[in-house]
Amino acid sequence: MGRRLRQIKKHSVYETVQGIVDRQFLLVPDHYPDNPTLSKLCPKNALDPNNDLIPIPSTLNIIGAAIGRALKHVPVNLHCFEANINHKHSQESVDDSCCKGADNCELAGTPMCGGVENHPARFHQRVNSVIAQQLNKKYEREGPLFTAPQRVTECIDDEKAEEKLLYAMTNTVKDGLVEQVGESPFFSTYNFWAKGEALRFWYIEWEEYYLAGGTRKKNHRPKDYIKWVQWKPKSLPNWKGKPRHKYATFIRQQCKEKEDEFRKFRRKEGQRALGIKRLKQLDPRDRPRVPRERTRQPLCHSSSLRATKAYQKEWRNFVSEHRQASLDYRMGAHEREFPVSSFRPPLVCIYSSSHL
C-alpha cells in the first residue's frame, strides 16, 4: 500500500504512531529505579565526574535526550511522547512560532525547509535516527529500528485531541504491562503533565570529543563532553491560557478512570498486568507470540460523524488537486503551486551519457 499524502496544517494536532521492526521488545526498560537515566550495564556512580567511567545511557534516557536534541534544531509543539515495549505514540502540532529563523531552526533558508509544515517529518526523522543508532549499538544489531511509514492522523477537534493524548499515556496499561501510568518504567510525559516532574537527560557529544583529539590525546575523557538537555512538552491548543493545575488535575483524573476501566476488563478476563519486575527480565530481541491485529488507519480522528464526512470531502478534493499539481510539476511546470500545507513530490532527472 502506498504512503498517504502528507498534509500538515498549522494549529492542527496530529497523532503519530510507529512500531519497532518485527515487533521486537527493543524499548524494554533497563534503568536503575533510583536513576532512570543510567543503564544497569554500568555502575551507579558512572556519572560522577571524579571517576573515569564512561556512563551508559538507559533506553529511557536515549529517547529523552534524542527528543531534546531534535527540538533544539527542528522546533515543533510536542504535546506528548509515549513509549511502549515495541512502539511509540506522540502528538505534535506546528504554528508560526516553530519557525523562528536560522538561529533556532536548522532548516530555515535551506531547500529542505518546505515551511514550518515540514517540521514534524524532520523532527521524527532526527529522533528516530538517534534512537536507532544508540539502540543498535547497545544490542549489537544492524539495520532499521522503526517500521515505515509512520501512521500520522489529524485530530480535527479538541475533544479528540485530548482523548488521543490520554490514550497514548495509558497505552502501557491497556496492553497489560503495568497497573498504573505513574509507575510505568517506559518513557512517558505523564509525570511532567500530572506531577510537574522535569524531563532532563544527558548525552555525550562524541563529535566534539573526537575533534578535540579523541583517543589520541592523553588524559582525554569522553565524560568531559557530557551535555544535559531539558525540555518541556507544549500545551494542547485548547489548553493555552488555562492554569497548569487545571489540566494536571484533568490528566490525573482521566488517566485513573481509564486505568480502572482496563483493570476491570482484565479481571473479567482473568488476566494480570505483567509488572515492572517481569518487564525488566524480558529479552529485548523477543516479540509477542500473538499475531498482530491489522487495523486500517482512520482518515482522521473526530468526535462527530458529520465532521468526519466533511473532512472526507475536503480530503478527496485535496488529493485530486495534489495529483494534478504533481503531474504538471513532473512535466516541467516547476513553478506550479501545490495545495496549501502539502509538499512537492521528489523530482527525478535522467541525463543522457552526453551530459555526463
N, C-alpha and C positions, 0 to 999 in steps of 0.2 A: 504494500500500500504506500502511495506517495506521501510525502510530508505535506501537512496542511499549510496553506499560505499564511505568512506572518502578517498580522495587523496589530500593532501596538499603539493604542490610543492614549493620549495624555489624560491623567487623572483617573483612568480605569484601573481596577485591581485585577491582577492575573494570578491564577493558581498554577504552579509549576510542579510536576511530579516526574521523577526519573528514577529508574531502578539500576541495580548493580548487575553486571554481566552474569548470566547463568544463575541469577538469584542467590549468589553466594553471600555468606554472612560476614562480609568484609568490613561492615561498620559495627561489629560486635565490640562492646566496651572492654577496655584493657587498662584502666587507670586505677590509681590508689583512691580509696574512698575519701581520704583527707586531703588529697592533692589531685584534682581531676585533670590537670594539665600534663602530668607525668605518667609515662608508661611503666608498668610493672617490670619491664625488661631492664630498667636501670634503677640504681639506688635512690632512696627517698631524698638524699641530700645532693642530688645531681645538679640542681640549680644554684647551689651555694657557690658564690664567686671565689671562695677561699680554697676550692679544690680544682683539679684539672679534669674532672669527669665531664664527658660530653653527654648532656641530657638527651633523652629520647622522648619525643612528644607522644602523648596518648592520641588515640583516634579522635577523641573529643576535641583535643587541642588543635589537631591538624585541621579539622573542619572550621573551628572558630577563628584560627589565625588566617586561614585561606579566605574566609569571608571578609575579615577586617582589612586585609591587604587589597582585596578586589575592590572594596568600597572606596578606598583611597584613590584608585586610578579610574574606576568606572562607577560613578555615583548613581545609585538607584534608591528609591524609597522601599527599603526592605522591611516588610511588616512582620514576617516570621520566617524561621528556617528550622525545620524539624527533621531529625534523622531517625529512621527505623533501622532494623537489623540489616536490611538489604535494599533499601530505597530511601529517598528523601522527598520532603514536601517543602515548598516555600510559597510565599506570597510577596509580590512586588508591584510597584506602580512607578510611573515617571511623570514629572512635570518640568516646567522651565527651570526650577531651582536645581535640578540634577545636572544641568549643563552650564557650568559657571566659568568656562574658559580653560585655557591651556594649563593654568596653574593647578586646577583641580581634576581635570579630565584628560586622560592620555589620548583620547580620540579626537578632541577638538581641533579643527583645522586640518584634519587628515582625510584622505579619500575613504577611510574606513568608518568615518564618523556616522554618516547617514542620519544625523539628527539625534535628539535625545531618545527617540523611539527605538533606536538601535541598542541602547544601553543594556536592557535585560539580557539579550543574547550574549553580548560581550562580557557582561558580569558573570553569567553562568559558565561561559567558556573559560574564563580565568579561574574561577573557583574550582571547577571540575579538573582543570589541568593540574593545579597544585595538589589537590587531594589525591588524584591518580598517581602522580609522581611519588608522593611520600608513602602512600599505602603499598604501591608496587615495590618500593624499596624495603618497606617493613616486612612484607610477606614474600619477598623474593619471587615476584611474579612479573610477567610482561604483558603488554597489550592494553587495550582499552579497559577502563574500570566501569564506566557507566554505559547503559544502553542508549541507543539513539533511535528516533528523535525523542526529545522531551515532549511531555503532554502539557501544553500551555492552553489554559482555558480562561476566558474572561468571566469575571463575576459582574453582572450588569446591574446589580443593585446592592445597597449597603447591607441589607439583611443577609444576603447570600455570601457576601464577603466575610462577614462575621462568622457565619456558620462554617465556612471552609477553613477559617483560621482556627476555630475550635476543633474541627475535625482533624486538622494536621497535628495539633498539640496532643490530642487524645488518641492518636493512631496506634501508639505502642500499647495502650490499654485495650483498645478494640481488638488488636491482634493477640491478646493474651500473653504479653511479655512481662508486664508489670501490673500491679493493682492500682497505683496512683501515678498521675503525671508528675507530681512533685518529687517522687523518688526515682524517676526514670534515670538510668545511667547513660542514656543516649544524649546526643547533642540536642538541646532544646532552648527556645527563647521563653518558655513558660515562666521560669523563675525570675526572669527580668520583668515580664509584664505583671505577674501576680505578686511578687515579693520585692521587686526593685533591686535584685542582685546584679552586680556588674558582670559584663561579658568582657573578660580580659585574658589575653592569650599571648604566647611567645613564639618566636621562630628565630632561627639562626640565619643571618644574612651571609650565605655562603659566597655569593659573588664578591662582596666586599672583602671577605676573608682571603680569597684566592688572589684578588687584585692587589692585596697588601703583602703578598708573598706566600701565602698558604703554608704548606708543609716545608717549603724551602727555607723559611725563616725560623731561627731558633727562638724557643720560648713563645711561640705564636699560638695562642689558644683560640679555637672556634668559639669557646664560651664568651670571649670578649666581644663577640659580634651578635650577641643575643639582643633582639629587639622585642619590645612589648607593644601590643596593639589592643586598643579598647574601642568598642563601637556600641551603638545603640540602635535597635530596630525603630522604625518610624511608625507613628500612629496611623491607623486607617483614616481615609479622607473624612469620614463622618465623625471621627473622634477628635478632630482638631478643635481646640478651644475648650474641651472638657477637662476638668481637673483629673490629674493622674489617678487619684484614689477611686474615681468613679469606674473607669474601665478596668482597673486592677480588681475591684470587687466583682465586676461583671464576669471577668475571666475566671476567677476562682469559683464563683457560684455555678457558672455554666459548665465548667470542666468537671466539677463534683457531680452535677446531675448526670453528665454523660458517663462518668466512672460508675456511678450507681447502676445506671442502665446496663452497661456492659457486664458488670459483676452479676447482676440479676440473671442475665441471659446465660452466663457461664454456669451458674449454679443450677439452672434449669437443665443444661446440657451435661451436667456432671463434670465440668472442666475446672481447672485451676490455672492461675497465671504461672508462667514459667519461673519468675522470680530472679532477682539480681544474681544470687549465688550461682544458679544454673546457667544464667546468661553468660557469665564470665568464664564458664568452663566449655563453652561451645567452640568447635573448630571453625575458624574464620572461612575455611575453604568448603565447609559443608553447605548444604542447601535444603530447602523444605522438601519433605517427602511427598506432600500433596501437590499435584499438578496445579499450575497457575490457572485461575479462572479468568478467561479472556473477556473483557468488557469493552464496549465501544465508547470512545471518548465523546462526551457530550459537546455540542457546538458551543454552548455557553452554560453558565450557572445562573439560574433565575428563580425568583420566588413566585412567579405567576406564569401561567400558560400563555396569556395574552402578550406579555413582554417577550417570551421565547419566540412566538410566531413572528412578532415584529422584527426581532433580531435575525431570524432565519431569512426573512425577505431582504433585509439590508445586506446580509452576508451573500446571498445569491447575486445581488447587484454588484457588490464589491468584487466577487470572483469573476463575473463577466467583464467588468471594466479592466481588471488587472490582466486577464488573459489577452484582451485586445491590445492593451498597452505593451505587454511583453512581446507580442507578435510584431508590433510596429518597431519596438526597440531593437529586436534582433534582426529586423530587416533593414536597419540602418538609420532609423529616426532616433538618434541618441539624445535629442533634446525633448523627447516625448515625456509628458507629465504622467505620473502614476497616481492612483488614488491616494488620498491623504492617509498617513500612518502606515503605508505599505513600503515595500522595498523592491528595487530592480533585481531581475534575475542575473546570474553571472553571464558575462559576455565572453564567448569563446571565439578567438580569432585564429584562422587557419591560414598560414602563409605557404606559398609555393617555394620550391627549392631555390628559385632565382632571387628570393628576398633574403635568404639566409647567408 
